[in-house]
C-alpha cells in the first residue's frame, strides 16, 4: 500500500509541509473505510517559538502526534516527563519548569533552610493562640468573621464530600457522573491513580488544619509566590503544586515573606504566558472564589447537588472551575446556561475538563463580539443556537477526518440551515472538504482565553 499523506492548514492561510505516514497493515486497512484519514504527526518546531523548544532543564520532543483533534506534546525535563495537549498547554508546562527551577534554588538557600526550621514552632504558636482565644483571633481576620465562616463552611462541605467520594467511588454518588463528557477530546491515556488509603477522620483533620492555616496567611503566601513566578497557584502539575506548598508553608509560618523569593526568581527569568492566569487567580482568596462559584451557579438555576459535585470534581482545578463559571456568567441573556453541568460533570480527565472550559470561553466571546447566542446546548459538546443556526466552538489543534468527526458532522439533531465551527487550530484538506460538503462552515478563531474579568 502506498504511504499515506496528509496536509493540514492552520489559522487562515498557513500551510504546513506534507507529512508522511507509515503504511498500514492489511488488517488495519480492511477495517478503516477509505474515506477516513490517519491523523498527522506534526513538528514541535512548527507549533512553538524556537526559544521554547529546549532549555537547560528540559527538551520538547520534535514529533507531536495528533488524535484527530488535539496535538500531544511530550516534554522531557529534570522534573519528570510531561505531556501537554495543545501548544497553549505546552507553553504553560514549560513555564512551570522554569518556576520549578527557581523554587529548587530557593529551597536550597540558607534563608529557606532557616525558614523551614522556624516554621514548626511559629505554626504551633499561632494554632495554640487560635485554640486558647478563638474569638480574639478571629476578630483579627481582615475579611471579617462572617465572610470567614462562609469560606470555611464551603471548604469544609466540599472536603467532607470529597473524602466520601474517595471511599465509595464515582459510581455511588460521587462527583463524576456518566454522560457525554467522557467522549470529548482529551480522553485519559492511562487510568487515574487511586488516592492513598486514608481514614475519613485523618483527612478531615488535615483539611481543617489547612483551613485554619489560611487564617494566618498561608493561602496568601502561596498565591503571592505563584504570582511572582507567573504560574497558576492551583496548577494540575503535582510536582509544582507540592513545591509551592513546601515553600509557602516555610514562608508564612517561618516569617520569610516573599521578598526572599523575589530576589531568587526574577520575572524576566521565566517565560511569559499571558493566557495561563489572570490577576484574579492570584489576588482573590480561594474561599471567595468557591463561594462566588456556588452562588453564581445557583443563580443560573443549577440545583445544589450538581453544584456540590462540580465544586469537588477531581478533574477541575479551582482555576478551571472559576473560568467556567465566569464564562457562563458572561453569557448574559442566553437560555439554558445551566445545561453545561451534565457535560462538565461527566468528563474523565483534566484535558476533557479544559476542553469544556475553553469551549465555553470561546462561546462567550463569540456571543459578546460576533453574533448573539440565544440558547446554550451541551450534547455532545458545548454549542450555541443563534437566530440563524448553530455555532460550535472548537478549541482543537489539528482536525482530521476521523470516525469521531464523521459521526459528529452527520448528527441529525444538528442538521440546520446554518452550521458554523469556530476552530482555534487547523484542519486537514480532507476534513475541510467533507465538512463543506455537509453544509458546515469553518471559521478561524484567534480570540483570547480567560479575559480576567471581575468575579465579584
Secondary structure as a PSIPRED ss2 file (coil, helix, strand):
# PSIPRED VFORMAT (PSIPRED V4.0)

   1 X C   1.000  0.000  0.000
   2 X C   1.000  0.000  0.000
   3 X C   1.000  0.000  0.000
   4 X C   1.000  0.000  0.000
   5 X E   0.000  0.000  1.000
   6 X E   0.000  0.000  1.000
   7 X C   1.000  0.000  0.000
   8 X E   0.000  0.000  1.000
   9 X E   0.000  0.000  1.000
  10 X E   0.000  0.000  1.000
  11 X C   1.000  0.000  0.000
  12 X C   1.000  0.000  0.000
  13 X C   1.000  0.000  0.000
  14 X E   0.000  0.000  1.000
  15 X E   0.000  0.000  1.000
  16 X C   1.000  0.000  0.000
  17 X C   1.000  0.000  0.000
  18 X C   1.000  0.000  0.000
  19 X E   0.000  0.000  1.000
  20 X E   0.000  0.000  1.000
  21 X C   1.000  0.000  0.000
  22 X C   1.000  0.000  0.000
  23 X C   1.000  0.000  0.000
  24 X C   1.000  0.000  0.000
  25 X C   1.000  0.000  0.000
  26 X H   0.000  1.000  0.000
  27 X H   0.000  1.000  0.000
  28 X H   0.000  1.000  0.000
  29 X H   0.000  1.000  0.000
  30 X H   0.000  1.000  0.000
  31 X H   0.000  1.000  0.000
  32 X C   1.000  0.000  0.000
  33 X C   1.000  0.000  0.000
  34 X C   1.000  0.000  0.000
  35 X C   1.000  0.000  0.000
  36 X C   1.000  0.000  0.000
  37 X C   1.000  0.000  0.000
  38 X C   1.000  0.000  0.000
  39 X C   1.000  0.000  0.000
  40 X C   1.000  0.000  0.000
  41 X E   0.000  0.000  1.000
  42 X E   0.000  0.000  1.000
  43 X E   0.000  0.000  1.000
  44 X H   0.000  1.000  0.000
  45 X H   0.000  1.000  0.000
  46 X H   0.000  1.000  0.000
  47 X H   0.000  1.000  0.000
  48 X C   1.000  0.000  0.000
  49 X C   1.000  0.000  0.000
  50 X H   0.000  1.000  0.000
  51 X H   0.000  1.000  0.000
  52 X H   0.000  1.000  0.000
  53 X C   1.000  0.000  0.000
  54 X E   0.000  0.000  1.000
  55 X E   0.000  0.000  1.000
  56 X C   1.000  0.000  0.000
  57 X C   1.000  0.000  0.000
  58 X E   0.000  0.000  1.000
  59 X E   0.000  0.000  1.000
  60 X E   0.000  0.000  1.000
  61 X C   1.000  0.000  0.000
  62 X C   1.000  0.000  0.000
  63 X E   0.000  0.000  1.000
  64 X E   0.000  0.000  1.000
  65 X E   0.000  0.000  1.000
  66 X E   0.000  0.000  1.000
  67 X C   1.000  0.000  0.000
  68 X C   1.000  0.000  0.000
  69 X C   1.000  0.000  0.000
  70 X C   1.000  0.000  0.000
  71 X E   0.000  0.000  1.000
  72 X E   0.000  0.000  1.000
  73 X E   0.000  0.000  1.000
  74 X E   0.000  0.000  1.000
  75 X E   0.000  0.000  1.000
  76 X E   0.000  0.000  1.000
  77 X E   0.000  0.000  1.000
  78 X C   1.000  0.000  0.000
  79 X C   1.000  0.000  0.000
  80 X E   0.000  0.000  1.000
  81 X E   0.000  0.000  1.000
  82 X E   0.000  0.000  1.000
  83 X E   0.000  0.000  1.000
  84 X E   0.000  0.000  1.000
  85 X E   0.000  0.000  1.000
  86 X C   1.000  0.000  0.000
  87 X H   0.000  1.000  0.000
  88 X H   0.000  1.000  0.000
  89 X H   0.000  1.000  0.000
  90 X H   0.000  1.000  0.000
  91 X H   0.000  1.000  0.000
  92 X H   0.000  1.000  0.000
  93 X H   0.000  1.000  0.000
  94 X H   0.000  1.000  0.000
  95 X H   0.000  1.000  0.000
  96 X H   0.000  1.000  0.000
  97 X H   0.000  1.000  0.000
  98 X H   0.000  1.000  0.000
  99 X H   0.000  1.000  0.000
 100 X H   0.000  1.000  0.000
 101 X H   0.000  1.000  0.000
 102 X H   0.000  1.000  0.000
 103 X H   0.000  1.000  0.000
 104 X H   0.000  1.000  0.000
 105 X H   0.000  1.000  0.000
 106 X H   0.000  1.000  0.000
 107 X H   0.000  1.000  0.000
 108 X C   1.000  0.000  0.000
 109 X C   1.000  0.000  0.000
 110 X H   0.000  1.000  0.000
 111 X H   0.000  1.000  0.000
 112 X H   0.000  1.000  0.000
 113 X H   0.000  1.000  0.000
 114 X H   0.000  1.000  0.000
 115 X H   0.000  1.000  0.000
 116 X H   0.000  1.000  0.000
 117 X H   0.000  1.000  0.000
 118 X H   0.000  1.000  0.000
 119 X H   0.000  1.000  0.000
 120 X H   0.000  1.000  0.000
 121 X H   0.000  1.000  0.000
 122 X H   0.000  1.000  0.000
 123 X H   0.000  1.000  0.000
 124 X H   0.000  1.000  0.000
 125 X H   0.000  1.000  0.000
 126 X H   0.000  1.000  0.000
 127 X H   0.000  1.000  0.000
 128 X H   0.000  1.000  0.000
 129 X H   0.000  1.000  0.000
 130 X H   0.000  1.000  0.000
 131 X H   0.000  1.000  0.000
 132 X H   0.000  1.000  0.000
 133 X C   1.000  0.000  0.000
 134 X H   0.000  1.000  0.000
 135 X H   0.000  1.000  0.000
 136 X H   0.000  1.000  0.000
 137 X H   0.000  1.000  0.000
 138 X H   0.000  1.000  0.000
 139 X H   0.000  1.000  0.000
 140 X C   1.000  0.000  0.000
 141 X C   1.000  0.000  0.000
 142 X C   1.000  0.000  0.000
 143 X C   1.000  0.000  0.000
 144 X C   1.000  0.000  0.000
 145 X H   0.000  1.000  0.000
 146 X H   0.000  1.000  0.000
 147 X H   0.000  1.000  0.000
 148 X H   0.000  1.000  0.000
 149 X H   0.000  1.000  0.000
 150 X H   0.000  1.000  0.000
 151 X H   0.000  1.000  0.000
 152 X H   0.000  1.000  0.000
 153 X H   0.000  1.000  0.000
 154 X H   0.000  1.000  0.000
 155 X H   0.000  1.000  0.000
 156 X H   0.000  1.000  0.000
 157 X H   0.000  1.000  0.000
 158 X H   0.000  1.000  0.000
 159 X H   0.000  1.000  0.000
 160 X H   0.000  1.000  0.000
 161 X H   0.000  1.000  0.000
 162 X H   0.000  1.000  0.000
 163 X H   0.000  1.000  0.000
 164 X H   0.000  1.000  0.000
 165 X H   0.000  1.000  0.000
 166 X H   0.000  1.000  0.000
 167 X H   0.000  1.000  0.000
 168 X H   0.000  1.000  0.000
 169 X C   1.000  0.000  0.000
 170 X C   1.000  0.000  0.000
 171 X C   1.000  0.000  0.000
 172 X C   1.000  0.000  0.000
 173 X C   1.000  0.000  0.000
 174 X C   1.000  0.000  0.000
 175 X C   1.000  0.000  0.000
 176 X C   1.000  0.000  0.000
 177 X C   1.000  0.000  0.000
 178 X C   1.000  0.000  0.000
 179 X C   1.000  0.000  0.000
 180 X H   0.000  1.000  0.000
 181 X H   0.000  1.000  0.000
 182 X H   0.000  1.000  0.000
 183 X H   0.000  1.000  0.000
 184 X C   1.000  0.000  0.000
 185 X C   1.000  0.000  0.000
 186 X C   1.000  0.000  0.000
 187 X C   1.000  0.000  0.000
 188 X C   1.000  0.000  0.000
 189 X C   1.000  0.000  0.000
 190 X C   1.000  0.000  0.000
 191 X C   1.000  0.000  0.000
 192 X C   1.000  0.000  0.000
 193 X C   1.000  0.000  0.000
 194 X C   1.000  0.000  0.000
 195 X C   1.000  0.000  0.000
 196 X C   1.000  0.000  0.000
 197 X C   1.000  0.000  0.000
 198 X C   1.000  0.000  0.000
 199 X C   1.000  0.000  0.000
 200 X H   0.000  1.000  0.000
 201 X H   0.000  1.000  0.000
 202 X H   0.000  1.000  0.000
 203 X H   0.000  1.000  0.000
 204 X H   0.000  1.000  0.000
 205 X H   0.000  1.000  0.000
 206 X H   0.000  1.000  0.000
 207 X H   0.000  1.000  0.000
 208 X H   0.000  1.000  0.000
 209 X H   0.000  1.000  0.000
 210 X H   0.000  1.000  0.000
 211 X H   0.000  1.000  0.000
 212 X H   0.000  1.000  0.000
 213 X H   0.000  1.000  0.000
 214 X H   0.000  1.000  0.000
 215 X H   0.000  1.000  0.000
 216 X C   1.000  0.000  0.000
 217 X C   1.000  0.000  0.000
 218 X H   0.000  1.000  0.000
 219 X H   0.000  1.000  0.000
 220 X H   0.000  1.000  0.000
 221 X H   0.000  1.000  0.000
 222 X H   0.000  1.000  0.000
 223 X H   0.000  1.000  0.000
 224 X H   0.000  1.000  0.000
 225 X H   0.000  1.000  0.000
 226 X H   0.000  1.000  0.000
 227 X H   0.000  1.000  0.000
 228 X H   0.000  1.000  0.000
 229 X H   0.000  1.000  0.000
 230 X C   1.000  0.000  0.000
 231 X C   1.000  0.000  0.000
 232 X C   1.000  0.000  0.000
 233 X C   1.000  0.000  0.000
 234 X C   1.000  0.000  0.000
 235 X C   1.000  0.000  0.000
 236 X C   1.000  0.000  0.000
 237 X C   1.000  0.000  0.000
 238 X H   0.000  1.000  0.000
 239 X H   0.000  1.000  0.000
 240 X H   0.000  1.000  0.000
 241 X H   0.000  1.000  0.000
 242 X H   0.000  1.000  0.000
 243 X H   0.000  1.000  0.000
 244 X H   0.000  1.000  0.000
 245 X H   0.000  1.000  0.000
 246 X H   0.000  1.000  0.000
 247 X H   0.000  1.000  0.000
 248 X H   0.000  1.000  0.000
 249 X H   0.000  1.000  0.000
 250 X H   0.000  1.000  0.000
 251 X H   0.000  1.000  0.000
 252 X H   0.000  1.000  0.000
 253 X H   0.000  1.000  0.000
 254 X H   0.000  1.000  0.000
 255 X C   1.000  0.000  0.000
 256 X C   1.000  0.000  0.000
 257 X C   1.000  0.000  0.000
 258 X C   1.000  0.000  0.000
 259 X H   0.000  1.000  0.000
 260 X H   0.000  1.000  0.000
 261 X H   0.000  1.000  0.000
 262 X H   0.000  1.000  0.000
 263 X H   0.000  1.000  0.000
 264 X H   0.000  1.000  0.000
 265 X C   1.000  0.000  0.000
 266 X C   1.000  0.000  0.000
 267 X H   0.000  1.000  0.000
 268 X H   0.000  1.000  0.000
 269 X H   0.000  1.000  0.000
 270 X C   1.000  0.000  0.000
 271 X C   1.000  0.000  0.000
 272 X C   1.000  0.000  0.000
 273 X C   1.000  0.000  0.000
 274 X C   1.000  0.000  0.000
 275 X C   1.000  0.000  0.000
 276 X C   1.000  0.000  0.000
 277 X C   1.000  0.000  0.000
 278 X C   1.000  0.000  0.000
 279 X H   0.000  1.000  0.000
 280 X H   0.000  1.000  0.000
 281 X H   0.000  1.000  0.000
 282 X H   0.000  1.000  0.000
 283 X H   0.000  1.000  0.000
 284 X C   1.000  0.000  0.000
 285 X C   1.000  0.000  0.000
 286 X H   0.000  1.000  0.000
 287 X H   0.000  1.000  0.000
 288 X H   0.000  1.000  0.000
 289 X H   0.000  1.000  0.000
 290 X H   0.000  1.000  0.000
 291 X H   0.000  1.000  0.000
 292 X H   0.000  1.000  0.000
 293 X H   0.000  1.000  0.000
 294 X H   0.000  1.000  0.000
 295 X H   0.000  1.000  0.000
 296 X H   0.000  1.000  0.000
 297 X H   0.000  1.000  0.000
 298 X H   0.000  1.000  0.000
 299 X H   0.000  1.000  0.000
 300 X C   1.000  0.000  0.000
 301 X C   1.000  0.000  0.000
 302 X C   1.000  0.000  0.000
 303 X C   1.000  0.000  0.000
 304 X H   0.000  1.000  0.000
 305 X H   0.000  1.000  0.000
 306 X H   0.000  1.000  0.000
 307 X H   0.000  1.000  0.000
 308 X H   0.000  1.000  0.000
 309 X H   0.000  1.000  0.000
 310 X H   0.000  1.000  0.000
 311 X H   0.000  1.000  0.000
 312 X C   1.000  0.000  0.000
 313 X C   1.000  0.000  0.000
 314 X C   1.000  0.000  0.000
 315 X C   1.000  0.000  0.000
 316 X C   1.000  0.000  0.000
 317 X C   1.000  0.000  0.000
 318 X H   0.000  1.000  0.000
 319 X H   0.000  1.000  0.000
 320 X H   0.000  1.000  0.000
 321 X H   0.000  1.000  0.000
 322 X H   0.000  1.000  0.000
 323 X H   0.000  1.000  0.000
 324 X H   0.000  1.000  0.000
 325 X H   0.000  1.000  0.000
 326 X H   0.000  1.000  0.000
 327 X H   0.000  1.000  0.000
 328 X H   0.000  1.000  0.000
 329 X H   0.000  1.000  0.000
 330 X H   0.000  1.000  0.000
 331 X C   1.000  0.000  0.000
 332 X C   1.000  0.000  0.000
 333 X C   1.000  0.000  0.000
 334 X C   1.000  0.000  0.000
 335 X E   0.000  0.000  1.000
 336 X C   1.000  0.000  0.000
 337 X H   0.000  1.000  0.000
 338 X H   0.000  1.000  0.000
 339 X H   0.000  1.000  0.000
 340 X H   0.000  1.000  0.000
 341 X H   0.000  1.000  0.000
 342 X H   0.000  1.000  0.000
 343 X H   0.000  1.000  0.000
 344 X H   0.000  1.000  0.000
 345 X H   0.000  1.000  0.000
 346 X C   1.000  0.000  0.000
 347 X C   1.000  0.000  0.000
 348 X C   1.000  0.000  0.000
 349 X C   1.000  0.000  0.000
 350 X H   0.000  1.000  0.000
 351 X H   0.000  1.000  0.000
 352 X H   0.000  1.000  0.000
 353 X H   0.000  1.000  0.000
 354 X H   0.000  1.000  0.000
 355 X H   0.000  1.000  0.000
 356 X H   0.000  1.000  0.000
 357 X H   0.000  1.000  0.000
 358 X H   0.000  1.000  0.000
 359 X H   0.000  1.000  0.000
 360 X H   0.000  1.000  0.000
 361 X H   0.000  1.000  0.000
 362 X H   0.000  1.000  0.000
 363 X H   0.000  1.000  0.000
 364 X H   0.000  1.000  0.000
 365 X H   0.000  1.000  0.000
 366 X H   0.000  1.000  0.000
 367 X H   0.000  1.000  0.000
 368 X H   0.000  1.000  0.000
 369 X H   0.000  1.000  0.000
 370 X C   1.000  0.000  0.000
 371 X C   1.000  0.000  0.000
 372 X C   1.000  0.000  0.000
 373 X C   1.000  0.000  0.000
 374 X C   1.000  0.000  0.000
 375 X E   0.000  0.000  1.000
 376 X E   0.000  0.000  1.000
 377 X E   0.000  0.000  1.000
 378 X E   0.000  0.000  1.000
 379 X C   1.000  0.000  0.000
 380 X C   1.000  0.000  0.000
 381 X C   1.000  0.000  0.000
 382 X E   0.000  0.000  1.000
 383 X E   0.000  0.000  1.000
 384 X E   0.000  0.000  1.000
 385 X E   0.000  0.000  1.000
 386 X C   1.000  0.000  0.000
 387 X C   1.000  0.000  0.000
 388 X C   1.000  0.000  0.000
 389 X E   0.000  0.000  1.000
 390 X E   0.000  0.000  1.000
 391 X E   0.000  0.000  1.000
 392 X E   0.000  0.000  1.000
 393 X E   0.000  0.000  1.000
 394 X E   0.000  0.000  1.000
 395 X C   1.000  0.000  0.000
 396 X C   1.000  0.000  0.000
 397 X C   1.000  0.000  0.000
 398 X E   0.000  0.000  1.000
 399 X E   0.000  0.000  1.000
 400 X C   1.000  0.000  0.000
 401 X C   1.000  0.000  0.000
 402 X C   1.000  0.000  0.000
 403 X H   0.000  1.000  0.000
 404 X H   0.000  1.000  0.000
 405 X H   0.000  1.000  0.000
 406 X H   0.000  1.000  0.000
 407 X H   0.000  1.000  0.000
 408 X H   0.000  1.000  0.000
 409 X H   0.000  1.000  0.000
 410 X C   1.000  0.000  0.000
 411 X C   1.000  0.000  0.000
 412 X H   0.000  1.000  0.000
 413 X H   0.000  1.000  0.000
 414 X H   0.000  1.000  0.000
 415 X C   1.000  0.000  0.000
 416 X C   1.000  0.000  0.000
 417 X C   1.000  0.000  0.000
 418 X E   0.000  0.000  1.000
 419 X E   0.000  0.000  1.000
 420 X E   0.000  0.000  1.000
 421 X E   0.000  0.000  1.000
 422 X E   0.000  0.000  1.000
 423 X E   0.000  0.000  1.000
 424 X C   1.000  0.000  0.000
 425 X C   1.000  0.000  0.000
 426 X E   0.000  0.000  1.000
 427 X E   0.000  0.000  1.000
 428 X E   0.000  0.000  1.000
 429 X H   0.000  1.000  0.000
 430 X H   0.000  1.000  0.000
 431 X H   0.000  1.000  0.000
 432 X H   0.000  1.000  0.000
 433 X H   0.000  1.000  0.000
 434 X H   0.000  1.000  0.000
 435 X H   0.000  1.000  0.000
 436 X H   0.000  1.000  0.000
 437 X H   0.000  1.000  0.000
 438 X C   1.000  0.000  0.000
 439 X C   1.000  0.000  0.000
 440 X E   0.000  0.000  1.000
 441 X E   0.000  0.000  1.000
 442 X E   0.000  0.000  1.000
 443 X E   0.000  0.000  1.000
 444 X E   0.000  0.000  1.000
 445 X C   1.000  0.000  0.000
 446 X C   1.000  0.000  0.000
 447 X C   1.000  0.000  0.000
 448 X C   1.000  0.000  0.000
 449 X C   1.000  0.000  0.000
 450 X C   1.000  0.000  0.000
 451 X C   1.000  0.000  0.000
 452 X C   1.000  0.000  0.000
 453 X C   1.000  0.000  0.000
 454 X C   1.000  0.000  0.000
 455 X C   1.000  0.000  0.000
 456 X C   1.000  0.000  0.000
